[in-house]
Amino acid sequence: MTVEGTAAARKPRRSTKRVSAAKKAQPQPQSSGPQLVQLLSPGGERVEHPDFSIDLTPDELRGLYRDMVLTRRFDGEATALQRQGELGLWASLLGQEAAQIGSGRALRDDDYVFPTYREHGVAWCRGVDPTNLLGMFRGVNHGGWDPTSNNFHLYTIVIGSQTLHATGYAMGVAKDGADSAVIAYFGDGASSQGDVAESFTFSAVYNAPVVFFCQNNQWAISEPTERQTRVPLYQRAQGYGFPGVRVDGNDVLACLAVTRWALERARRGEGPTLVEAFTYRMGAHTTSDDPTKYRLDDERAAWEAKDPILRLGTLLRNEGAADDDFFAALEEESDVLARRVREAVRAMPDPDDMAIFDHVYADGHSLVDEERAQFAAYQASFADAEEGK
């Protein structure tokens, strides 16, 4: 052995392993290989896809456009109401309208939806009154609608747990012999939760008629997707034995076509599907978040060029499916909706500040009583300060 070889042999290997482990721990850039299912380009032009296609009438295209415009207007009004102190919090869907409206309009009436807390567009498609969504964010109710009347479950704040609820419900649907399907919505951040992994396992083993619809909006609050996974999210389905598809989440036509296909698979008894809608959260995670602290303006600008409403609007104009009168009437309708939302929220009662203590324990608890008294004194201190002025 040479001197150099002997010296090399004497070098501790732990540092090499440590460097190797550190490299492995670093987020790996996602491959540019995965192809989006896209039927409408960002420029508003039709795109052919070998596996997915959709044939819609001009009236149906206008309907999708109307859904997205009204959903965005409602969402913007809710954000403004929170800034005015009328809501405690709001989770905006800005930029994700195509993913929600496309998938929502793929559903049949007898299908069942398990949302997170951001599926305002899906709620619109299920016929839930937009004003009912706001009571929870104002703190005056725990949901505001009957899930059985629209087959649209209450919003779920706990991250990822609704996928287990959806899986269990879908297993029940299969045992009942029904041909309906279930869809569970969640985000890219929720895909890191153990609940989601468990729901994938159970749905695959029991061949449950469920569609997992992941809106990958690129950011789990301030954590980018590439720091959450080493592979594109839709490829995770392969490890559980069911198909995964990545769709252009800003293309309402593609979202409709892919979700419709996945739901039909479920109804035929072919089991679950994972749909990854590749989209972007244009606003903050919630109104308590400041996205300027963790992402660049250039990134948002690049996604603004892929705006789902603009691209469908371009298609409508280019194909002569909508004229100026249609767009003007829709703008007027959106103003009416915004006014109705404002009036409804301002007519709601103020939240009961002390209600949070009422049902912690069935029979009461000394510590809760102490905390209630402390909070009441804290609230009273504001009134005393006002009187002292």
Disulfide bonds with the S-S distance in Angstrom:
none
